[in-house]
Amino acid sequence: MPNPTSASDALREATRLLLDDSFRTVLAQLEGPPEALTWRPDAPETNSLAGISMHALRSARSWLLVARGNPCG
């Protein structure tokens, strides 16, 4: 039978690595002149990089809270 602590530790480490990589990717996309963060394509219902980044970070926070058993924050 697998050791539950080892399985939990492995899952925690895999999650940490995935989140670290995801956050690094988001941060890399935000590098550049500050005005680029608020630029939006000339099309209806588009978002700026700042808006998309905030959505990604809030979504990650929400899923982390769900994973911890506290979906309401």
C-alpha atoms as an extended CHARMM CRD file, in Angstrom:
* protein
*
        73  EXT
         1         1  MET       CA              0.0000000000        0.0000000000        0.0000000000  PROA      1               0.0000000000
         2         2  PRO       CA              1.3980000000        3.4660000000       -0.9040000000  PROA      2               0.0000000000
         3         3  ASN       CA              2.4520000000        5.7940000000        1.8590000000  PROA      3               0.0000000000
         4         4  PRO       CA             -0.2140000000        8.5780000000        2.0380000000  PROA      4               0.0000000000
         5         5  THR       CA              2.3280000000       11.1330000000        3.2150000000  PROA      5               0.0000000000
         6         6  SER       CA              4.5830000000       10.4130000000        0.2600000000  PROA      6               0.0000000000
         7         7  ALA       CA              1.6380000000       10.6410000000       -2.1480000000  PROA      7               0.0000000000
         8         8  SER       CA              0.4960000000       13.9200000000       -0.5830000000  PROA      8               0.0000000000
         9         9  ASP       CA              4.0090000000       15.3200000000       -0.6880000000  PROA      9               0.0000000000
        10        10  ALA       CA              4.3950000000       14.2810000000       -4.3300000000  PROA      10              0.0000000000
        11        11  LEU       CA              1.0860000000       15.8950000000       -5.2830000000  PROA      11              0.0000000000
        12        12  ARG       CA              1.9630000000       19.0650000000       -3.3870000000  PROA      12              0.0000000000
        13        13  GLU       CA              5.3630000000       19.2860000000       -5.1170000000  PROA      13              0.0000000000
        14        14  ALA       CA              3.8680000000       18.6250000000       -8.5670000000  PROA      14              0.0000000000
        15        15  THR       CA              1.2670000000       21.3430000000       -7.9530000000  PROA      15              0.0000000000
        16        16  ARG       CA              3.9420000000       23.7850000000       -6.8010000000  PROA      16              0.0000000000
        17        17  LEU       CA              6.0280000000       23.1440000000       -9.9140000000  PROA      17              0.0000000000
        18        18  LEU       CA              3.0100000000       23.5700000000      -12.1960000000  PROA      18              0.0000000000
        19        19  LEU       CA              1.9820000000       26.8320000000      -10.5300000000  PROA      19              0.0000000000
        20        20  ASP       CA              5.5440000000       28.1690000000      -10.5210000000  PROA      20              0.0000000000
        21        21  ASP       CA              5.8100000000       27.5060000000      -14.2580000000  PROA      21              0.0000000000
        22        22  SER       CA              2.3890000000       29.0260000000      -14.9490000000  PROA      22              0.0000000000
        23        23  PHE       CA              3.0930000000       32.1790000000      -12.9470000000  PROA      23              0.0000000000
        24        24  ARG       CA              6.4970000000       32.5800000000      -14.6030000000  PROA      24              0.0000000000
        25        25  THR       CA              4.7760000000       32.3920000000      -17.9980000000  PROA      25              0.0000000000
        26        26  VAL       CA              2.2320000000       35.0490000000      -17.0100000000  PROA      26              0.0000000000
        27        27  LEU       CA              4.9750000000       37.3290000000      -15.6700000000  PROA      27              0.0000000000
        28        28  ALA       CA              7.0470000000       36.9070000000      -18.8440000000  PROA      28              0.0000000000
        29        29  GLN       CA              4.0810000000       38.0570000000      -20.9250000000  PROA      29              0.0000000000
        30        30  LEU       CA              3.8390000000       41.2260000000      -18.8300000000  PROA      30              0.0000000000
        31        31  GLU       CA              7.3960000000       42.3800000000      -19.4970000000  PROA      31              0.0000000000
        32        32  GLY       CA              7.6390000000       45.4780000000      -21.6410000000  PROA      32              0.0000000000
        33        33  PRO       CA              6.5080000000       49.0700000000      -21.5550000000  PROA      33              0.0000000000
        34        34  PRO       CA              3.7410000000       49.7930000000      -19.0240000000  PROA      34              0.0000000000
        35        35  GLU       CA              1.3940000000       51.1520000000      -21.6860000000  PROA      35              0.0000000000
        36        36  ALA       CA              1.3900000000       47.7280000000      -23.3470000000  PROA      36              0.0000000000
        37        37  LEU       CA             -0.4700000000       46.3340000000      -20.3280000000  PROA      37              0.0000000000
        38        38  THR       CA             -3.5880000000       48.3780000000      -21.0420000000  PROA      38              0.0000000000
        39        39  TRP       CA             -3.5920000000       48.1100000000      -24.8530000000  PROA      39              0.0000000000
        40        40  ARG       CA             -6.5720000000       46.2420000000      -26.2590000000  PROA      40              0.0000000000
        41        41  PRO       CA             -7.0940000000       44.9250000000      -29.7760000000  PROA      41              0.0000000000
        42        42  ASP       CA             -9.5890000000       46.9620000000      -31.7990000000  PROA      42              0.0000000000
        43        43  ALA       CA            -12.3070000000       44.3400000000      -31.5780000000  PROA      43              0.0000000000
        44        44  PRO       CA            -15.3990000000       43.9690000000      -29.4140000000  PROA      44              0.0000000000
        45        45  GLU       CA            -15.1910000000       42.0630000000      -26.1590000000  PROA      45              0.0000000000
        46        46  THR       CA            -11.3980000000       41.9440000000      -25.9420000000  PROA      46              0.0000000000
        47        47  ASN       CA             -9.2690000000       42.3660000000      -22.8470000000  PROA      47              0.0000000000
        48        48  SER       CA             -5.9280000000       43.9580000000      -22.0950000000  PROA      48              0.0000000000
        49        49  LEU       CA             -2.9480000000       41.9450000000      -20.8570000000  PROA      49              0.0000000000
        50        50  ALA       CA             -3.5530000000       43.4390000000      -17.4240000000  PROA      50              0.0000000000
        51        51  GLY       CA             -7.1610000000       42.1980000000      -17.4410000000  PROA      51              0.0000000000
        52        52  ILE       CA             -6.2320000000       38.7310000000      -18.6580000000  PROA      52              0.0000000000
        53        53  SER       CA             -3.4470000000       38.4780000000      -16.0710000000  PROA      53              0.0000000000
        54        54  MET       CA             -5.7570000000       39.4920000000      -13.2270000000  PROA      54              0.0000000000
        55        55  HSD       CA             -8.2730000000       36.8910000000      -14.3540000000  PROA      55              0.0000000000
        56        56  ALA       CA             -5.5790000000       34.1860000000      -14.4420000000  PROA      56              0.0000000000
        57        57  LEU       CA             -4.3120000000       35.0670000000      -10.9600000000  PROA      57              0.0000000000
        58        58  ARG       CA             -7.8060000000       35.2580000000       -9.4380000000  PROA      58              0.0000000000
        59        59  SER       CA             -8.7350000000       31.9730000000      -11.0560000000  PROA      59              0.0000000000
        60        60  ALA       CA             -5.5940000000       30.2900000000       -9.6880000000  PROA      60              0.0000000000
        61        61  ARG       CA             -6.3730000000       31.6540000000       -6.2190000000  PROA      61              0.0000000000
        62        62  SER       CA             -9.9420000000       30.3550000000       -6.4070000000  PROA      62              0.0000000000
        63        63  TRP       CA             -8.8150000000       26.8680000000       -7.4120000000  PROA      63              0.0000000000
        64        64  LEU       CA             -6.2070000000       26.8110000000       -4.6590000000  PROA      64              0.0000000000
        65        65  LEU       CA             -8.8910000000       27.7030000000       -2.1130000000  PROA      65              0.0000000000
        66        66  VAL       CA            -11.1250000000       24.9250000000       -3.4620000000  PROA      66              0.0000000000
        67        67  ALA       CA             -8.2170000000       22.4770000000       -3.2200000000  PROA      67              0.0000000000
        68        68  ARG       CA             -7.7250000000       23.5030000000        0.4130000000  PROA      68              0.0000000000
        69        69  GLY       CA            -11.4160000000       22.9030000000        1.1310000000  PROA      69              0.0000000000
        70        70  ASN       CA            -12.2910000000       26.5910000000        1.4450000000  PROA      70              0.0000000000
        71        71  PRO       CA            -14.0530000000       27.5870000000       -1.8110000000  PROA      71              0.0000000000
        72        72  CYS       CA            -15.4350000000       30.8500000000       -0.3840000000  PROA      72              0.0000000000
        73        73  GLY       CA            -12.0570000000       32.3120000000        0.5510000000  PROA      73              0.0000000000
